[in-house]
Amino acid sequence: MSSSDLENKNDIRQSVAEHILTLLKTRGELQASDAGHLLGTTGEAARQQFVKLAKDGLVEAKSVSQGVGRPTQFWQLTAQGHAHFPDAHADLTVQLLQLIRTSLGDSALEQLITSRENLTLENYRQAMAGADCLEDRLQRLTEIRTREGYMADWTPQEDGSYLLVENHCPICAAAATCQGFCRAERDVFSSVLEAHVERTEHILQGARRCAYVVSPES
């Protein structure tokens, strides 16, 4: 196979993947059989494409029980899959932040960040009601953050601490414009978890993810 043939083959695979992502974005969750019909191929071929996209973190499967028989499998975009598409809201957010800074000054921007931090803190604290230990609070926090698009998870470490990981940042554009958002989030984590929180990896510094070491307060 020549290099040009290989490039064409890769382009075809890419176009199929893009077509599937667009279908999920515009039509919502799909079964492999339905996706195959829309793509003009078989359900099995579509399923194989879904599996490849799932490995890249762009789609995920969910099983839905529809009465008697085996559950039906539907495929849907993950938060990372949604972020694959252009987001004009991110550009607008950056523009608004820049306008606040140039028109009203840094103090007004800090006030905005503080107000957002206080609102987030209040909402997260309400969600922690009844969580009696650090692991319970970590679980609830990761569930909240995942719903918000951060693809969060946590794992216990051998030294008794915990690793809190966020694989995606839906406010990355805003955080890049004003890193006060990142400082505020770490402070919120520390408060609602009632623990010491230290960021060890940062997407804005070129890392693949944001990661935090969470240690029980002594």
N, C-alpha and C positions, 0 to 999 in steps of 0.2 A: 504494500500500500504506500503510495507516495505521500509526501508531507501535505500536499494540497488536499488529497483525498481525506487524510486524517483530520485536517482542519475543518473540512466540510462536514464530516461525520460529527465532530464536536459541536459545530454550529447547530446541526439538526437536534442533537441531544439537548443543547442549551435552549433552543426554541421550544421544544416540547416541555421542558421544565418550566419555562416562563409562561407557556400557555396554561399549564396546570395551575400555577400560582395565580394567574389572572382569573381563571375560572373560579377558584376558591374565594378570591377577593370580591368578585362581582356576583356570584351565585350563592355563596355560603358553603356550608359543609356538603360533601358529596360522597356517595359510594363509589367504589372503583368501577363498578359496572356502568354507572351513569357517566362518570368521567371518560371512560373508554368510548362510550357512544358519542359524546360530544367531541372527542378527539379523533373520531373515525378509526378507532383501533379496538382491541379487545379489553375486557375488564382486567384480565391478568396482566396485560402490558401496562395498563394504567396503574395497577397495584404496585408493580415493580418500580415505576417512576415515583409513586408516593413513598415507597420504602427508602429510595435514594434521597429524596428530599427530607425525609424524617431524620436520616443520619446527619444531614446538614443543619438540623434544628429548625427547618422552615415550616414543616407540617407535623401534625400528630394525629393519631387515630383514637377514636372513642367508640365504645360498644354500647349500643342501644337495644334494650330488650323490647321486642314487639310481639309479645304474646308467646305462643308455643313455638318451640324450636330454638335454634342457636341465635344469640344476639347479632344484630346487624352492625357491621363496622362502617363508620363514617370517618372521613378525613376532613381536617380543618386546618387553617393557618395557625401557627403559634404567634406569640408576640413578635418574635424575630421575623417571621414570615410577613407580618403586617408591615414591619419596619423596612422590608425589602423595597417597598414602593415609595416614590417621592412623597415628601410630607411638607406641604406649603405652610402648615401650622408652625413647624420648626423655624422656618424663615421669618414668619410673622412675629413669633416670640422673640427672636433675636433682635429684630428691628425695634420692637416695643421696648425691650430692655435698653438698647442703645439710645433710644429717644428719651427714656427716663433719665439716663445718666447724663446726657448732654443738656437736656432741658431743665432738669430739676436737681441734678447733682448726685454724687455718690451716697449722700445721706438718705435721699429718698429711695434709692435702690436698696439700701440696707434695711430701710423700714419695710419695704415690700417683702424682702426675704424673711424678716423677722415675723411679719404677719402670717406668711405662708407656713413658717415653722411652727408658730403657735397653733394654727388651725390643724396642721398635720398631727402635732403632738396631742391635741385634744381628741381627735378621731382615733388615733392609735391607742390612747389610754382607755378609751371606752371599749375598744376591741379586746383589751387585756383583762377585762373584768372576769374574775374567777380563775385566772391563771396563777397558780400558787407557787410555781417553781420556774427557774430560768429556762429549762427545756420547753416547758409549755409556752412561755412567752416567745421564745425563739420560733417555735412552730407557728404560732399565730402571726408573728411578724412576717415570716417568709410567705405565708398564705396571702396576707394582705399585699405584700410587695409583688408577688407573682400576679395577682389580679390586676395590679397597676402596671404590669408590663415589664417588670424587672427580672423575671425568670430567676427567682431567688431560691436558695437552698441552704441547709446548714448541716454540719457534721461534727460530732464530738472528737476532740483531740486527746492524745495520750497523756498530755500534761494537765488535763482537767479543764482546759479551755474549750472553746467552740469556734469553728470556722464558719462565718456567714458569708455566702457568696451571692453576687448578683451578676448574671451573665449578660444582661442587656441593660442599657440606660435609655429610657424613652425621653428623658429631658437632657440628653447629652449636649444638644445645641445650646440650650439655655445655660447649662453648667459651664460650657466652654467660654461663654460670654462673661459669666460672673460666677466664679468658683465659690462664692458665698453659699450657693445652693448645696454644694457638697459638704461644706463645714456644718451647715444647718442639719443636714440629714444625719451625719454622724452623731451630732448632739441629741437629736431625737431618738436615735437607736439607743444611746446610752441611758437616756431618761426612761424610756418605756421598758427596756430590758432590765433596768436597775442593775447595770453591770458596767464594767470598764470596756470601752470599744476602741480599738485601734485599727485604722485602715492600713493594710499591708500591700494591696494592689489597687491601681487606679486606672480606669479606662482613659482618662484625660492625660495620663502620663505614658500612654502607649501600651498598657496592659490589655489582655484579652477580656478581662472582667474586673469588677471591683470586689475586693475581698476584705473582710474584717475579722480580727481576732477578738473574740468576746470572752472576757474573764470575769468570774464572779467577784463582786466587791468584797474586799476583806473587812 
